């Protein structure tokens, strides 16, 4: 895949002095680094100047660069957004990579509706509703919403009110006294809004009023000998106290801010984020990153901030950082544009704020220390297993592997699956499904030839037309076929026809349908069954098979699989399935005699004759 026609020194002379993003490719045309620049001309040239002190990571990366491309933007801010999108799409080896992809729940009060609801959401929209959070526990959010329904009896349905008032009967929540049934007009909009105002005060942390009211009601019920009602109030008081439990850390300013700090060791790092809302620490979370040895906390945060805040729906007005970051002005401008209000990045030097950052750093270190052994085991299962496979086959470095499988119901409908593993982990966004179009019957080789031809033809076209950006653009370092010599040869024929050079091996199974070894370059290579390489191959093979079968079932469930047997009079679903179970293909059914067909369970002589006549008369 190496581009021998690309002259780096000549291309450097053509670079414009404008903002943009540059994309570095290696000898296999994989994207290994994405960066942004105020001036592409100045920034990209720096990588190839021997006099500059680049650091270990950059020096190592430069030795693998075989070509580069760039995309010009109107500003550095646009370049930052594009860089973030490309990093998330391609996971370049030499970029600092966020390994977690989390979304956080919010509590949304739909104050933009006539009769507002309280719901859980993971997206924050500009829709005039009120949002509270984010929270780190979905269960805690659900518990809080349940409590609100018990306390304030707001509706949870999605009916359009007041338009639909009286059109349907009240739901169960009305009968169990968790809704005042505005759908029936049993409560006025003004009275309902008073309850909503109480909910907003509750979510803002004003618990004293509701606690006093519940205690008063509990005592009154007890004095009236209504002990069951008193117990209900007591349980509600307990629930409110749990939600209202005081935070250990508070900030007297009452503002929203995130606190970020890093702990790192070798190529592993953890960023700890504290979420402070309304001056209270409402939660925290940590994120694992893959970094280069010796990378500073400043550099890690500089990479983490755009990756993380590109995906989170809420951005506070201030980020408190452990160290200053290189792109502070650009990041502040980008965060401000996303939030719609001013966002500042600050490094506190004293007082409570500095202690918060120190606490976040300490927690990051504890997480990294606690999980170090787990991370090592995980690396052995993933990256370590991939290295074992590469050593077994005698190929170079493997990052991306693609595995293919064909599924059909005795040849009556075929589908293909492509599953992708990067660095030993499934990359499900890159999985692809293929409905076989040009092959009839149980021709697995023909079906696989069609799948591979379509997949790599699309990829070549995207590389030529879309500057290397598209669903099929990334090519694998290794192709894994579910089968032995025959399937491998099909793949090699397709690659040769298309002018591609990618190693292909088969995942061979034994007579009991268990993974046995790899077929590569005309020989079967045994694998130690206790090795991580064997376990990874087994996982990949099972995943490819599962994905293909799942797609086939999906088509059947939608009624998209139609058998020609459905057109035979007297052959219903039971007899069709019996025929498909007893014959490997439609051709085999055509060749069967009436006598043979009548011996199949659920078939009789009349049905057998109908099948025979259908194909022979």
Order of alpha helices (4+ residues) and beta strands (2+ residues): alpha-beta-beta-alpha-alpha-beta-alpha-beta-beta-beta-beta-alpha-alpha-alpha-alpha-alpha-beta-beta-beta-alpha-beta-alpha-beta-alpha-alpha-beta-beta-beta-beta-alpha-beta-alpha-beta-beta-beta-alpha-alpha-alpha-alpha-alpha
